[in-house]
Amino acid sequence: MANTASSTIDPREAAHFGGMAADWWDPKGSSAMLHKLNPVRLRYIRDAIDRHWPGLDRSFRPLAGRRALDVGCGAGLLSEPLARMGAALTALDAAKENIAVARSHAAGQGLAIDYRATPVEQLEESGFDLVTSMEVIEHVADPAAFVAALAEKLAPGGLLILSTPNRTPLSRLAMITIGESVGGIPKGTHDWHKFINPEELTKLLEDAGLEVIDSAGISFTPGRGFILSPNQAIDYLLTARHRQG
């Protein structure tokens, strides 16, 4: 597994996701599972925004005037909604192929997003009000260094929101045994041993000077699909901020 002092990107992981770039925006393509997860993630992020910056819960642009950073953006499934919420958005991905597709798609939507094929560790800017990284940390070479880099980019009063699979027998069954055979997840996407449980991720965040202020699970129901849930056995989201006091 490759790692350097200047980047936590695993080149094999970047190549795997870069190979998915061409049909990233196809809801029935190789990123079909991400399309299904995206509305749930957005609901969680919007709720976190409304709690943290109250008074804008009826606004279509609650991030107007704020800077946001989306790390591991793929071809922009989450980035574009964040931009529509009004954020001045910078979005990073390890795969140049993904960034090329993301730029083209955003241009077609009339969205101005600063897409870069740059490791977060090498990004010079900081002070972002919102930092997001969805289903990324389980693919990096050094999770602790990656979390530290995210924390360095976060403004003093900002929010960091992460999502990642839990490391449980159920997540192995759901995301690898089933997900990578019939569930629409490309084979080889996940290494269950690299999954991080909530206690481990909380410790990484605390070591980086942050505190977890909220969490939720993502569960699957036959009738409703993916939903936010107290059950974090398969996948979960965490919200963190700089430690107070």
Secondary structure, DSSP 8 states (H G I E B T S, - for coil): ---BTTB---HHHHHHHHTTGGGTT-TTSTTHHHHHHHHHHHHHHHHHHHHHSTT-TT-S-TTTT-EEEEES-TTTTTHHHHHHTT-EEEEE-S-HHHHHHHHHHHHHHT---EEE---GGG-----EEEEEEES-GGGSS-HHHHHHHHHHHEEEEEEEEEEEE--SHHHIIIIIIITTTTSS--TTS--GGG---HHHHHHHHHHTTEEEEEEEEEEEETTTEEEEES--SSEEEEEEEE---
